[in-house]
Amino acid sequence: MTDSPLLPVNDALNRILSDFAPLPAEPVDLFNAAGRVLAQDVVSEFDLPPFDNSSMDGFAVHAADRPLSDDGAPVVVKVIGDIPAGVQPSLSLLPGQAARIMTGAALPEGADCVVPVEDTDFPYRESRVLPETIRITRFPAAGVNVRPHGQDALAHQPILRSGQVLTPPAVALLATLGLAEVKVHRLPRVAILSTGDELVKPGQPLPPGHIYESNSWMISGLAAQAGALPLQLGVSPDQPDAIRQRLNQAIDAGVDLILTSAGVSVGVYDYVRQVIEEDGQLNLWRVNMRPGKPLAYGSYRGTPLMGLPGNPVSAYVGFVVFAGPAIQRMAGLPAQPRNLRRARLEHDVNSDGRESYLRVQVRSGPDGLSAALVAHQGSGNLLSIVRANALLIIPSGVKSLPAGSEVDIWLLADSYSEVGA
């Protein structure tokens, strides 16, 4: 691919996302279903709850025994049986009769309300013996303290839809339907490779002129947050054959996406782009953004590959703008719009005319949100990301903004609470 003009960010994103779709379904047991994306509609096979049951520990009674006058006089009823949870009651209440009942237990025939034990004279804190009679000091109306069958959902009613993220309560709902497993979209397998002769794995001695490799740790965490299963390929030296060997490991592992960092710019030793062009296809290169211009995207032996820049902040921005949405699409997750807010600049800001993503600290005040640049904005300064809770987005073509300007800020997912979001 010959060098071409810088692509607008949205154009590059749309071109990348057009290559991705939700991955096929796989069955998972409920213990592993939380956070996954449904690949099937779920319909209730029976009413929820399946029978009328008590929402209180107390006594099942018939509302017809309730006195017509509300003079406060207690009502005395005969207790004819005990109904624990998990038992189908065989008794039937006649007028003037009651049955002790536990929370969740099925109502007996003839009962249509439940008296909480606290509204009787039964000494429940002192005795478990079934009383012969009870005095009801506050008699409920029909339906009170009863969970009728079908209150939550009726049989054959859609409960959950394909494409829905399974929250822990949704998983619990599946359990109430008796499902032991459910079909969800397969998690994307994402291989991560860092390149550079200067990189040393953390924990090893650091020779002169070298730095510790950090991008793979950051990208792996971001990929997992986006819904992927990361596969670390380690660090490759700046040699085409070594890079090719690591990429072949990813292909052999059957990954759905390869993410590399470094080796896609114009340096003499930037070989990742060369390997893509020799053994795959380069679909786009260089995006009109700051930081992160030398982003490459294509495929290697038929598997999508995204080459992120080597500078840590550039790699971070490139991931959240491009790789994160691609992973979420593969996982079947609904489109996640940027969490954008408007904020007022606390000081002047300059840019170079590219669409810029600057690291800012956003604060909430009486006049709304304000934003200030944090640390040094160089693309190699990780501290700026660590201290930031948002990205300030400067549109393409804008080179300066004065203090007080209203700007778009993109709240970072882990920092919403810090600005009162």
C-alpha positions as CSV (number, residue, x, y, z in Angstrom):
1,M,0.0,0.0,0.0
2,T,1.4,3.4,-1.0
3,D,1.3,6.2,1.5
4,S,-2.1,8.0,1.4
5,P,-3.6,11.1,3.0
6,L,-4.5,10.8,6.7
7,L,-7.9,9.1,7.2
8,P,-10.5,10.9,9.3
9,V,-11.1,9.0,12.5
10,N,-14.7,8.1,11.9
11,D,-13.9,6.9,8.4
12,A,-11.2,4.6,9.7
13,L,-13.4,3.3,12.5
14,N,-16.3,2.6,10.1
15,R,-13.9,0.7,7.7
16,I,-12.5,-1.3,10.5
17,L,-15.9,-2.2,12.1
18,S,-17.3,-3.3,8.8
19,D,-15.0,-6.3,9.0
20,F,-16.4,-7.5,12.3
21,A,-19.6,-9.3,13.4
22,P,-20.8,-11.1,16.5
23,L,-19.0,-14.4,16.9
24,P,-20.9,-17.7,16.8
25,A,-22.9,-19.0,19.8
26,E,-21.6,-21.4,22.3
27,P,-23.3,-23.0,25.4
28,V,-22.1,-21.9,28.8
29,D,-23.2,-23.0,32.2
30,L,-24.9,-20.4,34.4
31,F,-21.9,-20.0,36.7
32,N,-19.9,-18.6,33.7
33,A,-22.8,-16.7,32.1
34,A,-22.6,-13.3,33.9
35,G,-21.3,-10.6,31.6
36,R,-21.8,-12.6,28.5
37,V,-24.1,-11.7,25.6
38,L,-27.1,-13.8,24.9
39,A,-27.2,-15.5,21.5
40,Q,-30.8,-16.7,21.8
41,D,-34.2,-15.4,22.9
42,V,-35.3,-16.9,26.2
43,V,-39.0,-17.7,26.8
44,S,-40.5,-18.8,30.1
45,E,-41.9,-22.3,29.9
46,F,-44.2,-21.7,32.9
47,D,-45.5,-19.0,35.1
48,L,-43.1,-17.2,37.5
49,P,-43.8,-17.8,40.2
50,P,-45.4,-21.1,39.3
51,F,-47.9,-21.0,42.2
52,D,-49.4,-18.6,44.6
53,N,-47.1,-18.3,47.5
54,S,-46.6,-16.4,50.7
55,S,-44.3,-13.4,50.9
56,M,-44.2,-13.5,54.7
57,D,-43.7,-15.9,57.6
58,G,-47.2,-15.9,59.1
59,F,-50.6,-17.5,58.8
60,A,-52.6,-18.1,55.6
61,V,-56.2,-17.0,56.1
62,H,-59.3,-16.1,54.1
63,A,-60.1,-12.5,53.8
64,A,-63.8,-13.3,54.2
65,D,-63.0,-13.7,57.9
66,R,-62.0,-10.1,58.2
67,P,-64.5,-8.2,60.4
68,L,-66.8,-5.8,58.6
69,S,-66.3,-3.1,61.2
70,D,-62.8,-1.7,61.8
71,D,-63.2,-1.5,65.6
72,G,-59.8,-2.9,66.4
73,A,-61.1,-6.0,68.0
74,P,-58.9,-9.1,67.4
75,V,-60.1,-12.0,65.3
76,V,-59.6,-15.5,66.6
77,V,-59.1,-18.3,64.1
78,K,-58.3,-22.0,64.5
79,V,-54.9,-23.2,63.2
80,I,-55.3,-26.5,61.4
81,G,-51.9,-27.1,59.9
82,D,-48.3,-26.2,59.0
83,I,-47.0,-25.4,55.5
84,P,-43.3,-25.1,55.1
85,A,-41.6,-24.0,51.9
86,G,-41.1,-26.8,49.4
87,V,-44.3,-28.7,50.3
88,Q,-47.5,-28.9,48.2
89,P,-50.3,-28.3,50.8
90,S,-53.0,-31.0,51.0
91,L,-55.2,-29.1,53.5
92,S,-58.0,-26.8,52.6
93,L,-59.1,-23.8,54.8
94,L,-62.7,-23.4,55.9
95,P,-64.1,-20.2,57.3
96,G,-62.5,-19.4,60.7
97,Q,-59.5,-21.5,60.0
98,A,-55.8,-20.7,59.3
99,A,-52.6,-22.5,58.5
100,R,-49.1,-21.5,59.6
101,I,-47.0,-20.8,56.5
102,M,-43.4,-19.9,55.7
103,T,-42.1,-17.4,53.2
104,G,-42.2,-18.9,49.7
105,A,-44.6,-21.7,50.6
106,A,-47.6,-22.4,48.4
107,L,-50.9,-21.1,49.6
108,P,-53.5,-23.8,50.6
109,E,-56.9,-24.0,49.0
110,G,-59.3,-21.6,50.6
111,A,-56.6,-19.0,51.6
112,D,-56.2,-15.7,49.8
113,C,-54.1,-13.6,52.1
114,V,-51.4,-14.0,54.7
115,V,-51.2,-12.4,58.2
116,P,-47.6,-11.7,59.2
117,V,-46.7,-13.4,62.4
118,E,-46.0,-10.1,64.0
119,D,-49.8,-9.2,63.6
120,T,-50.8,-12.1,65.8
121,D,-50.5,-13.1,69.4
122,F,-48.3,-16.1,68.6
123,P,-45.0,-15.8,70.6
124,Y,-42.8,-16.7,67.6
125,R,-39.6,-15.5,69.4
126,E,-40.3,-18.0,72.2
127,S,-42.0,-21.0,70.7
128,R,-42.0,-23.1,67.5
129,V,-45.0,-25.3,68.7
130,L,-48.0,-25.0,66.4
131,P,-50.7,-23.1,68.3
132,E,-54.3,-24.3,68.4
133,T,-55.7,-20.8,67.7
134,I,-54.3,-17.3,67.1
135,R,-55.6,-13.8,67.7
136,I,-55.2,-11.6,64.7
137,T,-54.7,-7.9,65.6
138,R,-54.6,-6.6,62.1
139,F,-56.4,-8.6,59.4
140,P,-55.3,-8.2,55.8
141,A,-57.4,-7.7,52.8
142,A,-57.5,-10.3,50.0
143,G,-54.2,-10.6,48.1
144,V,-52.1,-9.0,50.8
145,N,-48.7,-10.7,51.4
146,V,-49.4,-13.1,48.5
147,R,-47.2,-13.5,45.4
148,P,-49.7,-14.7,42.8
149,H,-48.6,-17.2,40.1
150,G,-47.4,-15.4,37.0
151,Q,-46.7,-12.1,38.9
152,D,-43.2,-11.9,37.5
153,A,-43.8,-13.5,34.1
154,L,-46.4,-15.6,32.3
155,A,-45.8,-18.9,30.5
156,H,-44.6,-18.4,26.9
157,Q,-43.7,-14.8,27.6
158,P,-40.3,-13.6,26.2
159,I,-38.0,-13.1,29.2
160,L,-34.7,-12.1,27.7
161,R,-33.7,-11.1,24.1
162,S,-30.7,-12.2,22.0
163,G,-28.0,-9.5,22.2
164,Q,-28.8,-8.7,25.9
165,V,-25.9,-8.6,28.3
166,L,-26.4,-11.1,31.1
167,T,-26.2,-9.3,34.4
168,P,-26.1,-11.3,37.6
169,P,-29.9,-10.7,38.2
170,A,-30.5,-11.9,34.6
171,V,-28.5,-15.1,35.3
172,A,-30.6,-15.6,38.4
173,L,-33.7,-15.2,36.3
174,L,-32.5,-17.9,34.0
175,A,-32.0,-20.2,37.0
176,T,-35.6,-19.7,38.1
177,L,-36.5,-21.1,34.7
178,G,-34.6,-24.2,35.5
179,L,-31.9,-23.6,32.8
180,A,-28.5,-25.0,33.6
181,E,-26.8,-23.5,30.5
182,V,-27.5,-20.8,27.9
183,K,-26.2,-19.9,24.5
184,V,-24.0,-16.9,24.4
185,H,-21.7,-15.3,21.8
186,R,-18.2,-16.7,22.0
187,L,-15.7,-14.4,23.6
188,P,-13.1,-13.0,21.1
189,R,-9.6,-14.4,21.4
190,V,-7.2,-11.6,21.0
191,A,-3.5,-12.1,20.5
192,I,-1.2,-9.3,21.8
193,L,2.4,-8.7,20.5
194,S,4.9,-6.0,21.4
195,T,7.9,-5.4,19.2
196,G,11.1,-3.6,19.8
197,D,14.8,-4.4,20.3
198,E,14.8,-2.0,23.3
199,L,12.1,-3.8,25.3
200,V,12.8,-6.0,28.3
201,K,10.3,-8.0,30.2
202,P,9.5,-6.7,33.7
203,G,11.5,-8.5,36.4
204,Q,14.6,-8.9,34.3
205,P,17.8,-6.8,34.6
206,L,17.6,-3.6,32.5
207,P,20.6,-3.2,30.2
208,P,21.7,0.3,29.2
209,G,19.6,1.8,26.5
210,H,16.6,-0.5,27.1
211,I,13.2,0.1,28.7
212,Y,10.7,-2.3,30.4
213,E,7.9,-3.4,28.1
214,S,4.5,-2.2,29.3
215,N,2.2,-2.0,26.3
216,S,1.2,-5.7,26.4
217,W,0.1,-5.4,30.0
218,M,-2.0,-2.4,29.3
219,I,-3.5,-3.8,26.1
220,S,-4.3,-7.1,27.7
221,G,-6.2,-5.4,30.5
222,L,-8.1,-3.2,28.0
223,A,-8.9,-6.2,25.9
224,A,-10.3,-8.1,28.9
225,Q,-12.3,-5.1,29.9
226,A,-13.8,-4.9,26.4
227,G,-14.9,-8.6,26.5
228,A,-12.0,-10.5,25.0
229,L,-9.8,-13.4,26.1
230,P,-6.2,-12.0,25.8
231,L,-3.3,-14.2,24.5
232,Q,0.1,-12.8,25.2
233,L,2.6,-13.4,22.4
234,G,5.4,-11.7,24.3
235,V,8.0,-9.4,22.8
236,S,9.5,-9.8,19.4
237,P,12.8,-8.1,18.3
238,D,12.7,-5.8,15.3
239,Q,13.3,-8.6,12.8
240,P,10.8,-9.6,10.1
241,D,11.2,-13.4,10.6
242,A,10.9,-13.1,14.4
243,I,7.7,-11.0,14.0
244,R,6.3,-13.5,11.5
245,Q,7.0,-16.4,13.8
246,R,5.1,-14.8,16.7
247,L,2.2,-13.9,14.4
248,N,2.1,-17.5,13.1
249,Q,1.7,-18.6,16.8
250,A,-1.4,-16.4,16.9
251,I,-2.8,-18.0,13.7
252,D,-2.1,-21.5,15.1
253,A,-4.0,-20.6,18.3
254,G,-7.1,-19.7,16.2
255,V,-7.4,-16.1,17.5
256,D,-10.0,-13.7,16.1
257,L,-7.9,-10.6,16.2
258,I,-4.2,-9.7,16.5
259,L,-3.1,-6.5,18.2
260,T,0.5,-5.4,17.8
261,S,2.2,-2.4,19.3
262,A,5.1,-0.5,17.5
263,G,6.6,-1.3,14.2
264,V,3.9,0.4,12.1
265,S,5.5,3.9,11.7
266,V,8.2,5.1,9.3
267,G,11.3,4.1,11.2
268,V,14.0,2.0,9.6
269,Y,13.3,-0.9,12.0
270,D,9.5,-0.7,11.8
271,Y,8.8,-4.1,10.3
272,V,5.3,-5.0,11.4
273,R,3.8,-3.1,8.4
274,Q,6.2,-4.9,6.1
275,V,5.2,-8.3,7.4
276,I,1.5,-7.5,7.0
277,E,2.0,-6.4,3.4
278,E,4.1,-9.5,2.6
279,D,1.9,-12.2,4.2
280,G,-1.5,-10.5,4.4
281,Q,-3.2,-7.3,3.4
282,L,-2.9,-3.7,4.7
283,N,-6.3,-2.0,4.4
284,L,-5.5,1.3,6.0
285,W,-2.5,3.2,7.5
286,R,-2.2,6.5,9.3
287,V,-5.2,8.2,10.8
288,N,-5.8,11.9,11.3
289,M,-5.5,11.8,15.1
290,R,-3.3,12.8,17.9
291,P,-1.8,10.8,19.5
292,G,-1.9,7.6,17.4
293,K,-1.4,8.7,13.8
294,P,0.6,5.6,12.7
295,L,-2.2,3.1,13.2
296,A,-2.3,0.2,10.7
297,Y,-5.1,-2.2,10.0
298,G,-5.4,-5.2,7.8
299,S,-5.1,-8.9,8.0
300,Y,-2.4,-11.5,8.4
301,R,-3.1,-14.9,6.8
302,G,-6.8,-14.1,6.9
303,T,-7.0,-12.9,10.5
304,P,-7.7,-9.3,11.3
305,L,-4.6,-7.4,12.6
306,M,-4.5,-4.0,14.1
307,G,-1.1,-2.4,14.5
308,L,-1.1,0.1,17.3
309,P,1.6,2.7,17.7
310,G,4.5,1.9,20.1
311,N,4.2,5.0,22.3
312,P,2.0,3.9,25.3
313,V,-0.5,6.8,25.2
314,S,-0.8,6.4,21.4
315,A,-1.4,2.7,21.9
316,Y,-4.0,3.4,24.6
317,V,-5.9,5.9,22.5
318,G,-5.7,3.7,19.5
319,F,-7.2,0.9,21.5
320,V,-10.1,2.7,23.0
321,V,-11.0,4.4,19.7
322,F,-10.6,1.4,17.3
323,A,-9.8,-2.0,18.9
324,G,-12.3,-1.7,21.8
325,P,-15.3,-1.3,19.5
326,A,-14.2,-4.1,17.3
327,I,-13.8,-6.5,20.2
328,Q,-17.2,-5.5,21.6
329,R,-18.8,-6.1,18.2
330,M,-17.3,-9.6,18.1
331,A,-18.5,-10.3,21.6
332,G,-22.1,-9.4,20.5
333,L,-22.2,-6.4,22.7
334,P,-24.5,-3.6,21.7
335,A,-22.7,-0.5,20.3
336,Q,-21.2,1.4,23.2
337,P,-21.4,5.1,22.5
338,R,-18.7,7.3,23.9
339,N,-19.7,8.7,27.3
340,L,-19.4,12.3,26.2
341,R,-20.1,15.4,28.4
342,R,-19.6,19.1,27.9
343,A,-17.0,20.8,30.1
344,R,-15.4,24.2,30.3
345,L,-11.7,24.5,29.7
346,E,-9.8,25.9,32.7
347,H,-6.9,27.2,30.5
348,D,-5.9,27.7,26.9
349,V,-5.3,24.5,24.8
350,N,-3.3,24.2,21.6
351,S,-3.3,21.4,19.0
352,D,-1.8,20.7,15.6
353,G,-5.1,20.5,13.7
354,R,-5.5,16.7,13.9
355,E,-8.4,15.3,15.9
356,S,-6.8,15.2,19.3
357,Y,-7.5,13.2,22.4
358,L,-5.8,15.0,25.3
359,R,-5.7,13.7,28.8
360,V,-7.6,15.8,31.3
361,Q,-8.8,15.9,34.9
362,V,-12.5,16.8,34.9
363,R,-14.0,18.3,38.1
364,S,-17.6,18.9,39.0
365,G,-18.4,22.4,40.4
366,P,-21.3,24.7,41.0
367,D,-21.1,25.8,37.3
368,G,-20.9,22.3,35.9
369,L,-17.9,20.4,34.7
370,S,-14.4,21.9,34.1
371,A,-11.4,20.3,32.5
372,A,-7.7,20.8,32.9
373,L,-4.8,19.0,31.1
374,V,-2.9,16.6,33.4
375,A,0.9,15.9,33.5
376,H,2.8,16.1,30.2
377,Q,0.8,15.4,27.1
378,G,3.6,13.5,25.3
379,S,2.6,10.2,23.8
380,G,5.1,8.3,25.8
381,N,3.9,9.6,29.2
382,L,1.7,7.0,30.8
383,L,1.4,9.1,33.9
384,S,-1.0,11.4,32.0
385,I,-3.4,8.5,31.4
386,V,-3.1,7.3,35.0
387,R,-4.0,10.8,36.4
388,A,-6.7,11.5,33.8
389,N,-10.3,10.7,34.2
390,A,-11.4,11.8,30.7
391,L,-10.1,12.5,27.2
392,L,-10.6,16.0,25.8
393,I,-11.6,15.7,22.2
394,I,-10.4,18.6,19.9
395,P,-12.0,18.3,16.5
396,S,-10.0,18.1,13.3
397,G,-8.9,21.5,12.0
398,V,-9.0,23.2,15.4
399,K,-5.6,24.4,16.5
400,S,-6.4,26.4,19.6
401,L,-9.1,26.8,22.2
402,P,-9.2,29.6,24.8
403,A,-9.9,29.1,28.4
404,G,-13.6,29.0,29.1
405,S,-14.4,27.2,25.8
406,E,-17.1,24.5,26.0
407,V,-15.6,21.3,24.8
408,D,-16.5,17.6,24.5
409,I,-14.9,15.3,27.1
410,W,-15.0,11.5,26.9
411,L,-15.3,10.1,30.4
412,L,-13.0,7.1,31.0
413,A,-14.9,4.1,32.2
414,D,-13.0,3.6,35.5
415,S,-13.4,7.3,36.5
416,Y,-17.1,8.1,36.2
417,S,-17.6,8.4,39.9
418,E,-14.8,10.9,40.2
419,V,-16.7,13.6,38.4
420,G,-20.1,12.9,39.8
421,A,-21.3,11.0,36.7
